[in-house]
């Protein structure tokens, strides 16, 4: 399979979309009024969590560039 290349605005837009999708999923768990998130796994029953880290680890996006943006956030969060 050939490599896909994106440049400039198109690349930033795709990466930002991935960052935003991950941030929105994690943000629902934050604060005193944070909500639970149900995570569907490929095997076993769905898992209901109230933990942003668990949510971030389980998210995998279909678009490879959006997934790259989400991976950047996951890595930055794990290093702090």
Backbone bond lengths (Angstrom), bond angles and torsions (degrees), N, CA, C in turn:
res aa  C-N    CA-C-N  psi(-1)  N-CA   C-N-CA  omega(-1)  CA-C   N-CA-C  phi
1 X - - - 1.446 - - 1.528 108.86 -
2 X 1.301 116.32 134.84 1.461 121.49 -179.58 1.529 110.35 -73.41
3 X 1.303 115.89 150.39 1.460 121.65 178.00 1.521 109.93 -74.47
4 X 1.308 115.37 142.13 1.460 120.53 175.56 1.516 107.70 -95.85
5 X 1.310 116.74 135.92 1.459 121.76 179.63 1.520 109.38 -122.99
6 X 1.311 115.17 133.56 1.460 121.42 174.24 1.514 108.04 -126.61
7 X 1.306 116.16 146.63 1.461 121.34 -179.01 1.520 110.31 -130.86
8 X 1.316 114.48 160.44 1.467 124.91 169.36 1.527 112.09 50.21
9 X 1.316 115.98 -129.94 1.465 122.29 -171.98 1.527 112.45 -60.69
10 X 1.311 117.29 -40.33 1.466 120.33 -178.95 1.534 110.97 -62.80
11 X 1.327 117.10 -41.76 1.466 121.12 178.61 1.523 110.87 -66.05
12 X 1.329 116.71 -45.08 1.471 120.18 179.22 1.527 111.28 -62.29
13 X 1.324 116.55 -39.98 1.460 120.56 -179.42 1.528 111.19 -63.27
14 X 1.323 117.24 -44.66 1.471 121.16 -179.69 1.531 111.41 -66.42
15 X 1.343 117.04 -44.69 1.463 119.99 179.02 1.522 110.89 -62.87
16 X 1.330 116.56 -42.70 1.467 120.80 179.77 1.523 111.15 -64.16
17 X 1.318 117.47 -36.69 1.466 120.69 177.93 1.526 110.40 -61.85
18 X 1.323 117.29 -41.64 1.460 120.98 177.41 1.515 112.37 -65.90
19 X 1.321 116.31 -42.01 1.467 121.00 177.40 1.522 109.80 -61.71
20 X 1.324 116.97 -44.98 1.465 121.12 -178.79 1.525 112.13 -64.65
21 X 1.323 117.35 -41.04 1.467 120.31 179.73 1.523 110.95 -62.99
22 X 1.322 116.87 -42.98 1.462 120.20 178.51 1.527 110.52 -67.09
23 X 1.326 116.56 -44.44 1.466 120.61 -178.96 1.525 111.45 -62.19
24 X 1.316 117.66 -40.47 1.466 120.46 179.38 1.523 111.70 -65.54
25 X 1.316 117.40 -38.12 1.464 120.56 178.43 1.525 111.21 -67.77
26 X 1.318 116.82 -41.12 1.468 120.86 -179.31 1.525 110.82 -73.38
27 X 1.325 117.59 -36.16 1.467 121.76 -176.49 1.521 112.36 -61.84
28 X 1.318 117.94 -27.80 1.467 119.49 -179.85 1.521 112.11 -66.60
29 X 1.327 118.07 -19.69 1.463 120.89 -178.48 1.528 112.60 -92.32
30 X 1.322 117.96 -7.95 1.463 121.05 -172.22 1.525 112.93 -86.53
31 X 1.307 115.21 151.03 1.452 121.81 173.00 1.517 113.26 84.92
32 X 1.343 114.76 174.43 1.465 119.30 -178.41 1.528 113.04 -67.51
33 X 1.318 117.61 -23.63 1.464 120.54 177.90 1.523 111.23 -102.70
34 X 1.321 116.53 21.62 1.460 120.88 179.56 1.516 111.33 -61.99
35 X 1.300 115.40 146.88 1.461 120.94 -177.45 1.524 110.85 -105.44
36 X 1.316 114.40 161.97 1.459 120.63 175.44 1.520 109.65 -77.91
37 X 1.315 115.91 155.40 1.461 122.46 177.35 1.521 107.38 -127.12
38 X 1.330 116.15 132.23 1.464 121.20 176.98 1.523 108.71 -94.05
39 X 1.313 116.35 125.14 1.463 122.33 -179.82 1.521 109.11 -108.31
40 X 1.316 116.20 124.40 1.456 121.16 178.73 1.518 108.80 -93.36
41 X 1.306 115.94 123.46 1.461 120.51 178.83 1.517 109.17 -101.79
42 X 1.315 116.01 159.33 1.460 120.42 179.81 1.521 110.96 -67.50
43 X 1.302 117.38 -25.17 1.454 122.11 178.73 1.518 108.09 -129.25
44 X 1.298 117.20 145.63 1.451 121.74 176.24 1.516 113.73 81.12
45 X 1.305 113.91 -176.09 1.459 121.85 -177.61 1.527 110.73 -77.89
46 X 1.333 117.03 158.08 1.472 119.58 175.02 1.528 110.32 -61.67
47 X 1.308 115.67 152.01 1.453 122.28 -177.49 1.524 108.32 -113.98
48 X 1.332 118.54 124.04 1.458 122.62 178.11 1.523 107.98 -99.13
49 X 1.342 115.81 121.52 1.462 120.91 -176.70 1.525 110.45 -129.17
50 X 1.303 115.07 159.92 1.460 122.82 176.52 1.532 108.08 -127.10
51 X 1.308 115.58 37.71 1.455 122.18 -172.33 1.525 109.27 -131.68
52 X 1.322 116.68 118.95 1.454 121.28 -177.80 1.515 113.48 -62.52
53 X 1.323 117.61 -33.83 1.461 121.00 -179.55 1.528 110.33 -65.93
54 X 1.317 116.67 -43.56 1.467 120.25 178.81 1.521 110.91 -63.48
55 X 1.320 116.59 -39.12 1.464 121.02 178.26 1.521 109.62 -64.13
56 X 1.317 116.95 -46.65 1.466 121.16 -178.01 1.527 111.41 -62.34
57 X 1.317 117.34 -38.94 1.464 120.45 -178.72 1.523 112.40 -67.78
58 X 1.319 117.38 -30.73 1.463 120.94 -174.75 1.523 113.99 -87.79
59 X 1.321 118.62 -14.90 1.464 120.66 -175.58 1.519 110.46 -78.23
60 X 1.314 114.73 127.03 1.462 122.12 173.51 1.524 106.80 -135.92
61 X 1.321 116.83 120.00 1.459 122.08 -175.92 1.523 110.76 -92.39
62 X 1.334 115.71 151.75 1.468 120.65 -178.16 1.521 112.47 -67.90
63 X 1.327 116.65 -45.97 1.462 120.56 -178.24 1.529 108.93 -70.38
64 X 1.333 118.58 126.68 1.471 119.95 -176.32 1.528 113.68 -64.11
65 X 1.321 118.16 -31.49 1.463 120.14 -179.85 1.526 111.05 -77.05
66 X 1.330 117.03 -37.57 1.463 119.75 174.64 1.523 109.84 -65.85
67 X 1.323 116.90 -39.19 1.463 120.92 178.01 1.527 110.81 -63.58
68 X 1.331 116.33 -34.24 1.464 121.00 176.87 1.536 110.36 -64.56
69 X 1.328 117.38 -41.21 1.462 121.33 177.20 1.515 111.39 -62.98
70 X 1.334 116.54 -42.13 1.462 120.56 177.78 1.530 110.61 -65.06
71 X 1.326 116.78 -38.23 1.470 120.72 179.02 1.525 111.33 -65.48
72 X 1.332 117.02 -35.66 1.468 120.34 176.97 1.523 110.74 -61.32
73 X 1.317 116.89 -42.88 1.469 120.73 179.51 1.523 110.20 -66.48
74 X 1.333 116.83 -44.35 1.471 120.13 178.92 1.520 111.16 -58.04
75 X 1.318 116.72 -44.82 1.462 120.33 -178.64 1.525 111.20 -67.18
76 X 1.324 117.14 -42.21 1.465 120.22 178.95 1.525 110.62 -63.82
77 X 1.318 117.52 -39.04 1.464 121.07 -179.50 1.524 111.23 -69.01
78 X 1.313 117.55 -35.36 1.462 119.61 -178.58 1.525 112.11 -74.56
79 X 1.325 117.66 -20.49 1.465 121.37 -179.05 1.528 112.79 -87.65
80 X 1.341 117.58 -7.15 1.474 119.81 -178.34 1.500 111.46 -107.23
